[in-house]
Amino acid sequence: MDQLLTGLKAAAEPTRMRLLKICAQQELTVSELTQILGQSQPRISRHLKLLCDAGLMERVSEGAWAYFHLARLGAAGDLARQLVEMVPNDDTTVVRDRGRLATVMEVRAVAAANYFSNNAESWDKIRSLHVEEPAVERALLRYFPAETVDDYLDIGTGTGRLLNLLGDRARVCTGVDASREMLAVARANLAAANRHNCTVRQGDMYDLPWSGPSFDAITLHMVLHYAADPAAAIIEAVRVLRPGGRLLIVDFAPHNIEALRSEEAHQRMGFSDLEIRRWLKAAGLVLGPTDELPGDPLTVVIWTADGRQRKEAA
């Protein structure tokens, strides 16, 4: 009862209702929200603090920046969504806010496109060496039957491609990446795809920003070959995997293309089944089925493991 009343009191103000409605559509900064609502930054910040304190919204820090989005979990998240649904979409103020939000999204999209085009040559060079991405994605989808995952995490999410791919197969999707530039690309891509259940945040794959098991499914997609310590990255991923959850690692089989190390900053030249099996065992998991997708000259492998053994041992 107390939490319900606290949430209702926090939302019972025109600006705060507008903030809930807008942040249900996109994850936004204070600066962007001031542009949309046409109010001062201190005022917007005060309203956001009240909403976050009541649990209706969540604040995600990203260096000197902070992003705000509607709460997704728990009773407060349910209340936030119900309140948003009660606000008419054809309300004059809501329509105006939505128009300004579209302008903010256009600015983001341009910045993301510029970054992507500046780096596209490097990414295209690597993609040309292995099997086409749609083949990898079709293989991944076999491990994600529809509506079987509550909370999904993509570590090293990059452009958010996997979040977009799996967005309709999980209730809540989260991506983590160390690069703010890549997160900007991911946010623009997810906005264009209307993936309102997907969010991204800045984070270190060796020190993920969750205190314990929080996800039913986790992917490390083309990430480990950049890692100086792949075993530590796997152990950290398993730390936030719920008992009975599923871990998928997608990366290259062993190869001898030295140019990827010298020109593309790859730390490792692929991985063997033996290495992955050993690292998973150290993290408390057992290697499950694998898929090999041969390319020319790189082979992509999908290694799988689940947390059933951890659940049984608990």
C-alpha positions as CSV (number, residue, x, y, z in Angstrom):
1,M,0.0,0.0,0.0
2,D,2.7,2.5,1.0
3,Q,4.7,1.9,-2.3
4,L,1.5,2.4,-4.3
5,L,0.7,5.6,-2.6
6,T,4.3,6.9,-3.0
7,G,4.2,6.1,-6.7
8,L,0.8,7.8,-7.2
9,K,1.9,10.9,-5.3
10,A,5.1,11.1,-7.3
11,A,3.3,10.9,-10.6
12,A,0.5,13.3,-9.7
13,E,2.0,16.4,-11.4
14,P,1.8,17.4,-15.1
15,T,5.5,17.6,-15.8
16,R,6.2,14.3,-14.1
17,M,3.4,12.6,-16.1
18,R,4.9,14.0,-19.3
19,L,8.4,12.6,-18.2
20,L,6.9,9.2,-17.6
21,K,5.2,9.2,-21.0
22,I,8.3,10.3,-22.9
23,C,10.7,8.0,-21.1
24,A,8.4,5.0,-21.7
25,Q,9.3,5.6,-25.4
26,Q,13.0,6.3,-25.2
27,E,16.0,6.4,-22.8
28,L,16.9,10.1,-22.5
29,T,19.4,12.4,-20.9
30,V,18.4,15.5,-18.8
31,S,19.6,17.7,-21.6
32,E,17.4,16.0,-24.1
33,L,14.4,16.1,-21.8
34,T,14.9,19.9,-21.3
35,Q,14.7,20.3,-25.1
36,I,11.5,18.3,-25.3
37,L,9.7,19.8,-22.3
38,G,11.0,23.3,-22.8
39,Q,11.9,23.6,-19.1
40,S,15.1,24.4,-17.2
41,Q,17.6,21.7,-16.4
42,P,17.3,22.1,-12.6
43,R,13.6,21.8,-12.7
44,I,13.7,18.7,-14.9
45,S,16.3,17.2,-12.6
46,R,14.2,17.7,-9.5
47,H,11.2,16.0,-11.1
48,L,13.4,13.1,-12.3
49,K,14.7,12.6,-8.8
50,L,11.2,12.4,-7.3
51,L,10.2,9.8,-10.0
52,C,13.4,7.7,-9.4
53,D,13.0,7.9,-5.6
54,A,9.5,6.5,-6.0
55,G,10.8,3.7,-8.2
56,L,8.8,4.8,-11.3
57,M,11.9,5.6,-13.3
58,E,15.5,4.4,-13.3
59,R,18.7,6.4,-13.7
60,V,21.7,4.8,-15.5
61,S,25.1,6.6,-15.2
62,E,27.4,6.7,-18.2
63,G,30.5,8.6,-17.3
64,A,29.6,12.2,-16.9
65,W,26.2,11.5,-18.4
66,A,23.0,9.9,-17.1
67,Y,20.1,8.3,-18.9
68,F,16.6,7.9,-17.6
69,H,14.0,5.3,-18.6
70,L,10.7,4.0,-17.2
71,A,11.2,1.3,-14.5
72,R,10.8,-2.1,-16.0
73,L,10.7,-4.5,-13.0
74,G,8.7,-5.0,-9.9
75,A,5.4,-3.4,-8.6
76,A,6.7,0.1,-9.3
77,G,7.5,-0.8,-12.9
78,D,4.0,-2.2,-13.3
79,L,2.5,0.9,-11.9
80,A,4.6,3.2,-14.1
81,R,3.4,1.3,-17.2
82,Q,-0.2,1.4,-16.1
83,L,0.0,5.2,-15.6
84,V,1.6,5.7,-19.0
85,E,-1.1,3.7,-20.7
86,M,-3.8,5.9,-19.0
87,V,-2.4,9.1,-20.7
88,P,-4.2,9.6,-24.1
89,N,-1.8,9.4,-27.0
90,D,-3.8,12.2,-28.8
91,D,-3.5,14.6,-25.9
92,T,-2.3,18.0,-27.3
93,T,0.8,18.1,-25.0
94,V,1.7,14.5,-25.6
95,V,1.5,15.0,-29.3
96,R,3.8,18.1,-29.1
97,D,6.3,16.2,-26.8
98,R,6.3,13.3,-29.3
99,G,7.2,15.7,-32.1
100,R,10.1,17.2,-30.2
101,L,11.2,13.7,-29.2
102,A,11.4,12.8,-32.9
103,T,13.7,15.8,-33.5
104,V,16.0,14.6,-30.7
105,M,16.0,11.1,-32.1
106,E,17.0,12.5,-35.6
107,V,20.0,14.3,-34.1
108,R,21.1,11.1,-32.4
109,A,20.6,9.1,-35.6
110,V,22.8,11.5,-37.6
111,A,25.6,11.4,-35.0
112,A,25.4,7.6,-34.9
113,A,25.5,7.3,-38.7
114,N,28.6,9.5,-38.8
115,Y,30.4,7.4,-36.3
116,F,29.3,4.2,-38.1
117,S,30.4,5.4,-41.5
118,N,33.8,6.4,-40.1
119,N,34.4,2.9,-38.9
120,A,32.5,0.9,-41.5
121,E,35.5,0.1,-43.6
122,S,37.1,-1.8,-40.7
123,W,34.0,-3.7,-39.8
124,D,33.3,-4.6,-43.4
125,K,36.8,-6.0,-43.8
126,I,36.3,-8.4,-40.8
127,R,32.8,-9.4,-41.9
128,S,34.1,-10.4,-45.4
129,L,36.3,-13.0,-43.8
130,H,33.6,-15.1,-42.1
131,V,30.1,-16.5,-42.7
132,E,27.4,-13.9,-43.3
133,E,25.8,-12.5,-40.2
134,P,22.2,-13.7,-41.1
135,A,23.5,-17.3,-40.9
136,V,24.9,-16.7,-37.5
137,E,21.7,-15.0,-36.4
138,R,19.5,-17.8,-37.6
139,A,21.6,-20.2,-35.6
140,L,21.3,-18.0,-32.5
141,L,17.6,-17.8,-32.8
142,R,17.3,-21.6,-32.4
143,Y,18.5,-21.1,-28.8
144,F,15.9,-18.4,-28.1
145,P,12.4,-19.9,-28.4
146,A,9.8,-17.1,-28.4
147,E,8.7,-15.8,-25.0
148,T,11.0,-18.0,-22.9
149,V,13.3,-15.4,-21.5
150,D,12.4,-12.7,-18.9
151,D,15.7,-10.8,-18.7
152,Y,18.4,-11.0,-21.4
153,L,21.9,-9.4,-21.4
154,D,24.2,-8.8,-24.3
155,I,27.8,-8.1,-23.2
156,G,29.7,-6.0,-25.6
157,T,26.5,-5.1,-27.4
158,G,28.2,-2.8,-30.0
159,T,25.5,-1.5,-32.4
160,G,22.7,-3.3,-30.5
161,R,22.2,-5.8,-33.3
162,L,21.5,-8.8,-31.1
163,L,19.1,-6.7,-28.9
164,N,17.2,-5.9,-32.0
165,L,17.3,-9.5,-33.2
166,L,16.1,-11.0,-29.9
167,G,13.9,-8.1,-28.8
168,D,10.7,-10.0,-29.3
169,R,12.0,-13.2,-27.6
170,A,12.6,-11.6,-24.1
171,R,10.6,-9.4,-21.9
172,V,13.5,-7.1,-21.0
173,C,16.7,-6.8,-23.0
174,T,19.8,-5.0,-21.8
175,G,23.1,-4.3,-23.6
176,V,26.4,-3.3,-22.1
177,D,29.4,-1.8,-23.9
178,A,32.4,0.2,-22.8
179,S,32.2,2.6,-25.8
180,R,29.9,5.6,-25.5
181,E,30.1,6.0,-29.3
182,M,28.9,2.5,-29.9
183,L,26.1,2.9,-27.3
184,A,25.0,6.0,-29.3
185,V,24.8,3.8,-32.4
186,A,22.9,1.2,-30.5
187,R,20.4,3.7,-29.1
188,A,19.7,5.1,-32.5
189,N,19.2,1.6,-34.0
190,L,16.9,0.5,-31.2
191,A,14.9,3.7,-31.5
192,A,14.5,3.2,-35.3
193,A,13.2,-0.4,-34.6
194,N,10.8,0.8,-31.8
195,R,12.4,-1.7,-29.3
196,H,11.0,-0.1,-26.2
197,N,11.8,-3.2,-24.1
198,C,15.6,-2.8,-24.9
199,T,18.0,-0.5,-23.1
200,V,21.8,-0.1,-23.2
201,R,24.3,1.1,-20.6
202,Q,28.0,1.7,-20.3
203,G,29.9,-1.0,-18.4
204,D,33.1,-3.1,-18.1
205,M,32.7,-6.8,-19.1
206,Y,35.1,-7.6,-16.2
207,D,33.0,-5.6,-13.7
208,L,29.3,-5.7,-14.7
209,P,27.0,-3.2,-12.9
210,W,24.9,-5.8,-11.1
211,S,25.4,-7.2,-7.7
212,G,24.3,-10.8,-8.4
213,P,22.3,-13.2,-10.6
214,S,20.0,-10.9,-12.7
215,F,19.6,-12.5,-16.2
216,D,18.1,-15.7,-17.7
217,A,20.1,-15.5,-20.9
218,I,23.5,-13.8,-21.7
219,T,25.4,-13.5,-24.9
220,L,29.1,-12.7,-25.5
221,H,28.9,-12.1,-29.3
222,M,32.2,-11.4,-31.0
223,V,33.6,-10.0,-27.8
224,L,36.1,-12.4,-26.3
225,H,38.7,-12.0,-29.1
226,Y,39.1,-8.4,-27.9
227,A,39.5,-9.5,-24.2
228,A,42.9,-9.6,-22.6
229,D,41.5,-12.1,-20.1
230,P,38.7,-14.1,-21.7
231,A,38.4,-16.5,-18.7
232,A,37.7,-13.5,-16.4
233,A,35.1,-12.2,-18.8
234,I,33.3,-15.5,-18.7
235,I,33.4,-15.8,-15.0
236,E,31.9,-12.3,-14.6
237,A,29.2,-13.2,-17.1
238,V,28.3,-16.3,-15.1
239,R,28.2,-14.3,-11.9
240,V,25.2,-12.4,-13.1
241,L,23.5,-15.4,-14.7
242,R,20.6,-16.8,-12.8
243,P,20.5,-20.5,-11.9
244,G,19.1,-22.4,-14.8
245,G,20.0,-19.6,-17.2
246,R,21.7,-19.8,-20.6
247,L,25.1,-18.5,-21.7
248,L,26.0,-18.3,-25.4
249,I,29.5,-17.4,-26.6
250,V,29.9,-16.5,-30.3
251,D,33.4,-16.1,-31.6
252,F,36.0,-17.4,-34.0
253,A,37.6,-20.8,-34.1
254,P,41.4,-20.8,-34.0
255,H,43.0,-19.1,-37.0
256,N,46.3,-17.6,-38.2
257,I,45.3,-14.2,-39.6
258,E,47.9,-12.0,-37.8
259,A,46.5,-8.9,-39.5
260,L,43.5,-9.0,-37.1
261,R,45.8,-8.7,-34.2
262,S,48.0,-6.0,-35.6
263,E,45.4,-3.9,-37.5
264,E,42.1,-4.6,-35.7
265,A,43.2,-4.9,-32.1
266,H,42.2,-8.5,-31.7
267,Q,43.8,-9.9,-28.5
268,R,43.2,-13.6,-29.3
269,M,43.3,-15.4,-32.6
270,G,40.2,-17.5,-32.0
271,F,39.3,-20.1,-29.4
272,S,39.3,-23.9,-29.2
273,D,36.5,-26.0,-27.7
274,L,39.0,-27.1,-25.1
275,E,39.7,-23.6,-24.0
276,I,36.0,-22.7,-23.8
277,R,35.2,-25.9,-21.9
278,R,37.9,-25.2,-19.4
279,W,36.9,-21.6,-18.8
280,L,33.2,-22.6,-18.4
281,K,34.1,-25.3,-15.9
282,A,36.1,-22.8,-13.9
283,A,33.0,-20.6,-13.8
284,G,30.8,-23.5,-12.7
285,L,29.1,-24.4,-16.0
286,V,29.3,-27.3,-18.4
287,L,29.8,-26.9,-22.2
288,G,26.7,-27.8,-24.1
289,P,25.9,-28.1,-27.8
290,T,28.0,-26.1,-30.3
291,D,27.5,-24.9,-33.8
292,E,30.3,-24.4,-36.3
293,L,29.6,-22.0,-39.2
294,P,32.5,-22.2,-41.7
295,G,33.5,-19.1,-43.5
296,D,36.5,-18.2,-45.7
297,P,38.9,-18.2,-44.0
298,L,37.3,-17.7,-40.5
299,T,34.9,-20.1,-38.9
300,V,32.4,-18.8,-36.4
301,V,31.4,-21.0,-33.5
302,I,28.5,-20.8,-31.1
303,W,29.3,-22.4,-27.7
304,T,26.4,-22.9,-25.3
305,A,26.2,-23.6,-21.6
306,D,23.4,-23.5,-19.0
307,G,23.1,-23.0,-15.3
308,R,21.1,-26.2,-14.5
309,Q,24.1,-27.7,-12.7
310,R,24.4,-24.6,-10.5
311,K,20.6,-24.9,-9.7
312,E,20.9,-28.6,-8.9
313,A,23.9,-27.9,-6.6
314,A,22.2,-25.1,-4.8
